[in-house]
Amino acid sequence: MITGLDHVVVLIEDVAAGTAAFEALLARKPSWQNSGEGADRVLFTLDNMTLELMAPAGASPAADRIRNVIKIWGEGLASICFATNDIARMHRRLERVALKPDPITEVENTDRVSGRTLHWKRTRAMTDLTRGVRMFFLELAERRPPSEKTADSAVLGLDHVVVSTEDPERAAALYGARLGLDMALDRTHQEWGQLMFFRCGDLIVEVVKRPVAGNDKAHDKLWGLSWRVADIDATRARLLAAGLQVSEPRAGRKPGTRVMSLYSGTCGIHTLILEKTPRAAE
């Protein structure tokens, strides 16, 4: 039903500044640019998903809503959109599991640089029923053009998107039983808290309950992104040369990985860079 992660949406105050920040982080050029409905949008399409930047544009109720969200919550992750190859069937499932989806709509969007037009169908689950995380479901008619690499150490794709929760049992029921994602891991660690990994195409939706208790058990939060790279040392050198603050590489929680934290240039998103280390020859 869900075939992968189509895209995540990041709200930013200034489209030029946000685009420059992610060009530096990803070492990729934008693949799509569009304006309309009170927003400027810039897309970066990687190997396994798309990052959509959205900034308020002009004077309209839609633009004011975006500005108000940024004013209250700051820049950062705003919504998640799952890919499906059968939107009608996906819509029926969402109805069956009581997520009250919007009617399916047909959308087209034109890139202002190339003039190319893309078409898709989408629906949205009721946010009050998805534990406060805005969720869309989309069936693309055509593939998006990929973002051109500007360095050999460019980010390849997304490894996982992180959702923070204070009620892991209900979160697990949402992502597993109701959305149909396969749980690959459920582990509790004294320092990290409870970690649940749900497979979504070739990446992971990671749901985390941290050891420090929060206050809102009814609402989860899109919390962070982990980007996949081929050479973490080369990527670190590139990011440092761009003036970004980044940690030293360290062993990841998952065996066979190295990770590092990025502390600047992320538009308010908790960001990790991950390399899968080559397996030793048997």
C-alpha positions in Angstrom: 0.0 0.0 0.0 2.6 2.5 1.1 5.6 2.1 -1.2 8.0 4.6 0.4 8.4 8.1 1.5 7.6 10.6 -1.2 8.7 13.8 0.5 9.0 15.8 3.7 8.0 19.4 3.9 10.2 22.0 5.7 8.8 25.4 6.6 11.3 28.3 6.2 11.1 32.0 6.6 13.2 33.0 3.5 13.2 30.8 0.4 16.6 32.1 -0.8 18.3 31.5 2.5 16.7 28.1 3.0 17.6 27.0 -0.5 21.2 28.1 0.0 21.4 26.2 3.3 20.2 22.9 1.8 22.4 23.3 -1.3 25.3 23.4 1.1 24.1 20.5 3.2 23.1 18.2 0.4 25.7 19.3 -2.3 22.7 19.3 -4.7 21.0 21.8 -6.9 17.2 22.4 -6.6 15.3 20.2 -9.1 12.0 22.1 -9.0 10.8 25.6 -8.1 7.3 26.8 -8.0 5.1 29.6 -6.4 1.4 29.6 -5.7 -1.2 29.4 -2.9 0.7 31.8 -0.7 4.0 30.0 -0.8 7.3 29.7 -2.6 8.4 26.0 -3.0 11.8 24.6 -3.8 12.4 20.8 -4.2 15.5 18.7 -3.9 15.0 15.2 -5.2 17.5 12.6 -4.0 17.8 8.9 -4.7 14.9 7.8 -2.5 12.8 10.8 -1.6 12.2 14.6 -2.1 12.8 17.4 0.3 10.3 20.3 -0.2 11.1 23.7 1.2 8.1 26.0 1.7 8.3 29.7 2.5 5.4 32.2 2.8 5.0 34.5 -0.2 2.9 37.6 -0.6 -0.1 38.7 1.3 -2.9 36.1 1.6 -4.6 34.0 4.3 -2.5 31.0 3.1 0.8 32.9 3.5 -0.3 34.3 6.8 -1.0 30.8 8.1 2.5 29.7 7.2 4.0 32.8 8.9 2.0 32.1 12.0 3.2 28.4 12.2 6.8 29.6 11.9 6.2 32.3 14.5 4.9 29.8 17.0 7.0 26.7 16.2 10.0 28.1 14.3 11.4 26.8 11.1 11.6 23.0 10.7 9.7 19.9 9.7 6.1 20.5 9.0 4.6 17.4 7.3 5.4 14.0 5.8 4.0 12.5 2.6 4.0 8.8 1.9 4.1 7.4 -1.6 1.5 4.9 -2.9 1.0 3.2 -6.3 -2.8 3.1 -5.8 -4.3 6.2 -4.2 -7.8 4.9 -4.3 -6.9 1.7 -2.4 -4.9 3.8 0.0 -7.9 6.1 0.6 -10.1 3.1 1.3 -7.6 1.8 3.9 -7.4 5.2 5.6 -11.2 5.2 5.9 -11.2 1.6 7.2 -8.7 2.4 9.9 -10.7 5.5 10.9 -8.1 8.2 9.8 -10.8 10.2 8.0 -8.9 11.1 4.8 -9.8 14.1 2.7 -11.3 13.4 -0.7 -8.7 12.5 -3.4 -7.6 15.5 -5.4 -5.8 15.8 -8.7 -2.9 18.3 -8.7 -0.6 19.7 -11.3 2.5 21.8 -10.7 4.8 23.6 -13.2 8.5 24.2 -12.6 9.2 27.9 -13.3 12.7 27.2 -14.6 12.1 24.4 -17.1 8.4 24.8 -17.7 7.8 21.1 -17.1 4.6 20.1 -15.5 4.0 17.2 -13.1 0.7 15.6 -12.1 -0.3 13.6 -9.0 -3.2 12.5 -6.9 -3.2 13.0 -3.1 -5.2 12.8 0.1 -4.5 13.8 3.7 -5.4 12.0 6.9 -7.0 14.0 9.7 -4.2 15.4 11.8 -6.0 15.0 15.0 -6.1 11.3 14.3 -2.4 11.0 13.3 -1.3 12.1 16.7 -0.6 15.7 15.5 1.8 14.8 12.6 0.5 16.1 9.3 0.4 13.2 6.9 -0.3 13.2 3.2 -0.5 10.3 0.7 0.5 10.8 -2.9 0.5 8.9 -6.2 2.8 10.5 -8.8 1.9 10.2 -12.5 5.5 11.0 -13.5 8.9 10.8 -11.8 10.4 14.0 -10.5 13.7 15.1 -12.1 16.7 14.4 -9.8 18.7 17.1 -8.2 22.1 17.5 -9.8 25.1 16.8 -7.6 27.6 19.6 -7.0 30.3 17.5 -5.3 31.4 13.8 -5.2 30.5 13.8 -1.5 26.8 14.8 -2.1 24.1 13.3 0.1 22.6 10.2 -1.6 19.3 10.0 0.1 17.4 9.8 3.4 18.2 7.0 5.8 15.5 7.8 8.4 13.0 10.4 9.5 12.6 10.6 13.3 9.3 11.0 15.1 9.3 11.8 18.8 6.5 10.4 20.9 5.4 10.2 24.6 3.1 7.3 23.9 5.0 4.5 22.1 2.1 2.0 22.2 -0.3 4.3 20.4 2.4 5.5 18.0 3.3 1.9 17.2 -0.4 1.1 16.5 -0.6 4.1 14.1 2.5 3.4 12.0 2.2 -0.4 12.2 -1.3 -1.6 12.4 -3.1 1.3 10.8 -0.7 2.6 8.2 0.7 -0.9 7.5 4.4 -0.2 7.9 6.6 -3.2 8.9 8.2 -2.9 12.3 11.9 -3.9 12.0 13.1 -3.1 15.5 11.7 -2.4 19.0 14.4 -1.8 21.5 14.7 0.0 24.8 18.0 1.5 25.9 18.8 3.2 29.2 20.4 6.2 27.6 18.4 6.4 24.3 14.9 5.5 25.4 12.6 3.3 23.4 13.4 3.1 19.6 11.0 1.6 17.1 12.0 1.3 13.4 9.3 1.0 10.7 10.4 0.1 7.1 9.2 2.6 4.5 10.6 1.6 1.1 14.4 1.7 1.5 14.4 4.0 4.5 13.1 4.0 8.0 10.5 5.9 10.0 12.1 5.9 13.5 9.7 6.5 16.4 11.5 7.4 19.6 10.4 7.9 23.2 13.3 9.5 25.0 14.2 8.8 28.7 13.2 12.4 29.7 9.5 12.5 30.1 7.5 15.1 28.1 4.1 16.6 28.7 1.9 15.8 25.7 1.0 12.1 25.4 -1.6 12.8 22.7 0.7 14.4 20.1 3.8 13.3 18.4 6.3 15.5 16.7 8.4 15.3 13.5 11.8 15.6 15.1 14.8 14.9 12.8 16.3 13.6 9.6 19.3 11.3 9.0 21.0 11.7 5.6 22.8 8.8 3.9 26.3 9.4 2.4 28.9 7.2 0.8 32.0 8.7 2.5 31.4 10.4 5.9 34.9 11.8 6.1 34.7 13.5 2.7 31.3 14.8 3.6 32.6 16.2 6.9 35.4 18.0 5.1 33.0 19.5 2.6 30.6 20.7 5.3 33.5 22.2 7.4 34.8 24.0 4.3 31.3 25.5 3.9 31.5 26.9 7.4 29.1 24.5 9.0 29.4 23.1 12.5 29.7 19.3 12.6 30.8 16.7 15.1 33.5 14.1 14.7 32.3 10.8 13.1 31.4 8.1 15.7 30.0 4.6 15.7 26.3 4.6 15.0 23.7 2.8 17.1 23.1 0.4 14.2 26.0 -2.0 13.7 28.0 -1.2 10.6 27.3 2.5 10.6 29.2 5.7 11.3 27.4 8.9 12.1 28.0 12.6 12.8 25.8 15.4 14.0 25.3 18.6 12.1 24.7 21.7 14.4 24.2 24.5 11.9 22.6 25.1 8.5 19.7 22.8 9.1 16.8 25.2 9.3 15.9 24.0 12.8 16.0 20.3 12.1 17.9 17.8 14.2 20.2 16.4 11.6 22.5 13.3 11.5 24.8 12.2 8.7 25.2 8.4 8.3 27.5 6.2 6.4 27.1 2.4 6.1 30.6 1.0 6.5 31.6 -1.7 4.0 31.3 -5.3 5.2 34.6 -7.2 5.6 35.2 -9.8 2.9 34.2 -13.2 4.1 
